[in-house]
Amino acid sequence: MSRARTPQAPRSRPGPGSDDRRPPRPGDQPPGAALPLPAVVALVALAVAGVAALAAATAALAAGDNVVLIDAGAIARHGAPAAAVLADLSGALTLGGSIVAAWIVREESARSRALLVSAICAGVWTLAQALALAFSYAVATGQPVGSPRFGSDASVFLGTDLGVWLITGVVVAALTTSVALLGSSVALARAVVLLAGLGLFAKAMTGHAAGDANHEVATSTMLVHLLAMGIWVGALGVLQLLPPGPDRDSAAVIRRFSHLALIAWCALLISGVWALSVRMNGPSDVLTSLYVQIGVAKAVLLGILALFGLRQRRLLAGRVEADAGARISASAGPGAGAAGSGAAVPEPIREYRRLAVLELGLMGIAVGLAAAMSSSPPPAQQSAAATGPAGILTGYPLPPAPGLVELLTTWRPDAYALAAAIVLLLLWWRPTGPARSSRSSLALLAACAVMVLITSSSVAVYAKVLVSAHLMEHLLLMLLVGPVLGALVTLPAALRRAAGTDQDAPAEDGRRSTAVLAALGAVPVLLLVAVYATPLLRLALDGHAAHLALLHLAVLAGAAPVAASRLARGRALVLVTPLLVVLAAGIVLMTGSDLIQSSWFGATGRTWRADALADQRQGGIAVTAMAAGALAAVLLVLRRR
């Protein structure tokens, strides 16, 4: 018996421009939509666990039968690389998330999510740093974790340079966590960037070769490496955790991040190759040392990954922008409501997200390899300590007597200055920056070249043992590099209003603000003079961190007066005041009878220029002459204007 069939309307084939998709149902997710937060957390935890396991296995293979690591016990031997990779990844995400919140995204919701991710990662970073501290103590003292004697020498260990920097890293990470939870403003995000950078700086001070002649190169390259990884890996990872929207997937965001990634890639590759070279005995280590082979594999991986990612992301940015324009045009036409009901993620954006996930996966492997290297002994063990008084004080052998040939051929390249110059130039020519005149660009190029030249040439080499050279290094940075940066830096409009230099401001307010700006412009110079006049100089001579801080202060001493003069009505007072301070300091050095840091500059064991006080007076003459020349040049320029 046949059942009657209900007649149905014939199905029509979809014509051009028609949409035969079913309407969305509750619980549906559009293609390419973000995963739920618990799923994202689970995937991130699984990826981190895999990278940590890779780091532990690779470190165990590279360490071999190293006696120190075996004495530290199995927990420290296998836990140190895992804690290192966890600290590296969480520190990178903390820095990257705060950078995303401070400069990349614009919407409040995206900035809040980025800072929340930074706060969570900073908490994990604090715990990982504490674990790394415990494992480092176990390795340094040979006391396995959990043994009866574990912790008995903690006070001694924490009094060493390594212990001080490790505990500093834990404290700074904890402070970063607290600050990141305070709000979601741009100013707060930039404060988190500063704190995260300080935490990575503390980590860099604990690198390999902490006691030999390559200590400064090792710490400088590690600092650049850690900051670059945070900018690249951290920012890219946090961008993928943001909710879908224009602040995650727009062409502008992709372009802004691409330029940051380019800066980070340059810094990563240069610092990584440089750091590896100082830990090698020679080219043969590429064939005989697993440590070097891991480093070479990491460098090759970074190079291929960066070139591929940069090209693809630039192409995708154009496609995303074109697709966004097409969707805007379509939404303005007939049937816009039906077309937008599916909320499907466009194909260029899905392709960009797949590329980002692939990039993060490869970078995770690179981070795991880096953590394995940090927990393994390099082929070149600590170099033989430099002999003689100069070697004991500076860590370097005493340079030869300074002659014309020696001044031209003595070099000690400074990785930090080179990286800083590259970053300055790439930031100057960023895609979203304003139009730059050729004159300004040439001035910045010259300033960066001079900065690298001063910090890498014979001036920096002899500054370790001669008062005069030390004075010249910092004065040249102040007079040649600082003013250019002060003239080119963009001054916010809010700062101009706060300075009271608007044209419609009363004359009395203008004079008062000029006096205040003159005082503020002279503060860095006064601080620089105070360092030379107090025991603080010994910290800069004896420690690399304080040495870098003093170099920054010298550049700031030249940049601050020039920047302040751009805000003041009376430029002469603002520019002349710091030079008068330097002139007075030069006269004191030229005529004084007390040697600056006599226990250092008077104890280097020099047979040439053995009279340290006479050398200081000659340095004072040079300071006085340079200050007088700069003062005359400033007055001449102001008179012509």
Number of C-alpha atoms within 10 A of each C-alpha: 3 4 5 6 6 6 6 6 6 6 6 6 8 9 8 6 8 11 11 9 7 7 10 12 7 6 6 9 14 12 13 17 13 16 12 10 12 9 11 14 13 11 12 13 12 12 16 20 15 16 24 29 18 22 31 26 18 23 28 19 14 22 22 13 10 12 10 15 24 17 17 21 20 13 14 26 25 20 20 30 31 30 25 27 29 27 26 25 29 27 32 30 31 37 37 31 34 34 28 29 33 23 15 23 23 16 13 14 14 24 27 20 19 30 33 22 23 35 26 16 25 30 21 21 31 24 19 25 28 20 21 25 22 21 26 21 25 27 21 16 19 19 21 24 19 11 10 9 12 16 18 11 12 14 10 10 17 16 11 11 14 21 20 15 21 25 18 18 27 23 16 20 31 21 18 29 26 14 18 27 17 13 14 20 15 20 12 19 28 19 17 30 24 15 23 29 23 19 26 25 22 23 25 24 25 20 20 23 20 17 15 17 20 18 20 23 22 26 26 24 26 27 24 23 24 24 24 26 26 28 26 27 25 27 26 23 21 25 27 17 20 21 19 15 10 14 22 23 23 16 23 20 19 22 21 17 21 22 20 20 22 20 22 23 23 19 25 25 19 17 26 22 15 16 22 17 15 17 22 18 14 11 10 10 17 16 9 11 16 21 26 23 15 19 22 16 13 22 19 14 15 20 16 10 17 21 12 13 20 17 11 14 20 15 13 20 22 16 17 23 17 14 17 16 12 11 16 12 11 15 15 10 11 9 12 14 12 12 17 12 10 17 13 13 15 14 14 20 21 16 16 21 17 13 17 19 15 14 19 20 15 16 20 21 20 22 24 31 26 23 28 30 23 19 26 23 18 23 16 15 13 16 12 10 14 17 13 15 17 21 16 13 20 18 22 20 16 20 15 13 13 14 9 8 8 13 16 12 11 18 16 14 18 19 26 22 21 20 21 15 20 17 17 15 15 15 15 19 14 16 14 12 9 9 10 10 8 9 9 14 15 11 16 21 17 14 20 23 15 17 22 19 18 22 24 19 19 22 25 23 23 21 19 22 25 24 26 23 20 19 19 21 22 23 24 20 25 23 19 18 25 26 21 23 22 22 20 16 12 9 14 8 9 8 11 15 12 11 19 20 21 15 9 8 11 11 12 9 14 21 16 14 20 25 17 15 27 25 18 16 26 25 17 21 25 16 15 21 16 13 16 16 13 11 12 14 19 17 14 18 21 15 14 17 18 16 17 15 11 21 20 15 20 25 26 24 28 29 26 27 31 23 24 25 21 17 23 25 20 17 19 17 17 28 25 19 18 26 24 16 15 22 23 16 19 25 17 16 23 21 13 13 12 11 18 20 18 13 11 22 25 18 15 22 15 20 9 10 12 15 12 23 22 16 19 26 22 18 22 26 20 20 25 23 15 20 23 17 13 16 18 13 12 16 14 11 10 12 9 6 6
